[in-house]
């Protein structure tokens, strides 16, 4: 494990001999759950070890907000907020997102397996709201970026006519069991913390800003 003083925003694995394992292990600690926000201060989301995630962008894929865990992206989380173009319940929005994910997988040579959609719920200010989620195991086959991932994707109840979906992936190339534990920890403890900030968002759906 790394010495505490060596853990930084750029390298949460610190000075550990196996930085990837150290970073992933750090993310299995569900005791350190905090909140991050989007650039516009409209969205609040849960994050494990919240102070060691860097804002980022995904080339060719606009998102409401994206974070990476360390410069080497030991893990990545991203939120997409867009028109539903049809039903806007979480299950429908998740199915729409998975169609997009399938197109991306074919474009970038990604093999993946996905679980059936599981309907669950979150509690926001004492109010139960529906969510829909899937778990994903995938591998990027590009010679420039050959990595395996353990991922989770969650869709939330949002404004009518909109979809709000968050995805999370941990690198699973060398430590698949730890990566799965990170993914499961995120889905159980951080993913349910997602809501529009009542200080900046009231009864009207925010604009579809993306980076």
Residue pairs with C-beta under 8 A, 6 or more apart in sequence:
1 16
1 22
1 25
2 13
2 14
2 15
2 16
2 19
2 22
3 14
3 15
4 14
6 14
6 15
7 13
7 14
7 26
7 52
8 14
8 52
9 51
9 52
9 54
9 70
10 54
10 70
10 71
11 19
11 23
11 70
11 71
11 72
12 22
12 23
12 26
12 49
12 52
12 69
12 70
12 74
13 19
13 20
13 21
13 22
13 23
13 26
13 70
13 74
14 22
16 22
19 70
19 72
19 74
20 72
20 74
20 171
20 174
20 175
21 174
21 175
21 178
23 69
23 70
23 74
23 75
24 74
24 75
24 170
24 171
24 175
24 178
24 179
24 182
25 178
26 49
26 52
27 48
27 49
27 69
27 74
27 75
27 170
27 182
27 185
27 186
28 178
28 181
28 182
28 185
29 48
29 49
29 185
30 48
30 185
30 188
30 189
32 48
32 49
32 50
33 46
33 47
33 48
33 50
33 189
33 190
33 193
34 46
34 47
34 49
34 50
34 51
35 44
35 45
35 46
35 47
35 50
35 193
36 44
36 45
36 47
36 50
36 53
36 65
36 67
37 43
37 44
37 45
37 65
37 197
38 64
38 65
38 79
39 55
39 65
39 209
39 211
40 200
40 206
40 209
41 197
41 199
41 200
42 196
42 197
42 200
42 201
42 206
43 64
43 65
43 79
43 81
43 194
43 195
43 196
43 197
44 193
44 194
44 195
44 196
44 197
45 65
45 77
45 79
45 166
45 190
45 193
45 194
46 189
46 190
46 191
46 192
46 193
46 194
47 53
47 67
47 77
47 190
48 182
48 185
48 186
48 189
48 190
49 69
52 69
52 70
53 67
53 68
53 69
53 77
54 67
54 68
54 69
54 70
54 71
55 65
55 66
55 67
56 66
56 67
56 68
56 73
56 76
57 63
57 66
57 211
58 66
58 78
61 78
61 104
62 210
62 211
63 78
63 79
63 80
63 210
63 211
64 79
64 80
64 81
64 209
64 210
64 211
65 78
65 79
65 211
66 76
66 77
66 78
66 79
66 211
67 76
67 77
67 78
68 75
68 76
69 75
69 76
73 171
74 170
74 171
75 168
75 169
75 170
75 171
75 182
76 168
76 169
77 166
77 167
77 168
77 169
77 186
78 166
78 167
79 164
79 165
79 166
79 167
79 194
80 97
80 163
80 164
80 165
80 166
80 167
80 210
81 158
81 162
81 163
81 164
81 165
81 206
81 208
81 210
82 162
82 163
82 208
82 210
83 161
83 162
83 163
83 208
84 92
84 93
84 96
84 161
84 162
84 163
85 96
86 92
86 96
87 93
88 158
88 159
88 160
88 161
88 162
88 163
89 130
89 132
89 157
90 119
90 130
90 131
90 132
90 155
90 156
90 157
91 117
91 119
91 132
91 155
92 163
93 132
93 155
93 158
93 163
93 164
93 165
94 117
94 132
94 133
94 134
94 153
94 154
94 155
94 165
95 117
96 163
97 153
97 155
97 163
97 165
97 167
98 114
98 134
98 153
101 112
101 153
104 110
105 111
105 112
105 138
108 140
108 142
109 140
109 141
109 142
110 138
110 139
110 140
110 141
111 138
111 139
111 141
112 136
112 137
112 138
112 139
113 136
113 137
113 138
114 134
114 135
114 136
115 134
115 135
115 136
116 134
117 132
117 133
117 134
118 132
118 133
118 134
119 130
119 131
119 132
120 130
120 131
120 132
120 133
121 128
121 129
121 130
121 131
122 128
122 129
122 131
122 156
122 192
122 193
122 194
123 129
123 192
124 195
125 195
129 156
129 157
130 157
131 154
131 155
131 156
131 157
131 191
131 192
132 154
132 155
133 152
133 153
133 154
133 155
133 187
133 191
134 152
134 153
135 150
135 151
135 152
135 183
135 187
136 149
136 150
136 151
136 152
136 153
136 169
137 148
137 149
137 150
137 151
137 172
138 148
138 149
138 151
138 169
139 146
139 147
139 148
139 149
140 146
140 147
140 148
140 149
146 173
147 171
147 172
147 173
148 171
148 172
148 173
148 176
148 179
149 169
149 170
149 171
149 172
149 179
150 169
150 170
150 172
150 176
150 179
150 180
150 182
150 183
151 167
151 168
151 169
151 170
151 183
152 167
152 168
152 169
152 183
152 184
152 186
152 187
152 191
153 165
153 166
153 167
153 168
154 165
154 166
154 167
154 187
154 191
154 194
155 163
155 164
155 165
156 164
156 165
156 166
156 194
157 164
158 164
158 196
158 205
159 204
159 205
160 205
161 205
162 205
162 208
164 194
166 191
166 194
168 183
168 186
168 187
168 190
168 191
169 183
170 179
170 180
170 182
170 183
170 186
171 179
172 179
172 180
196 206
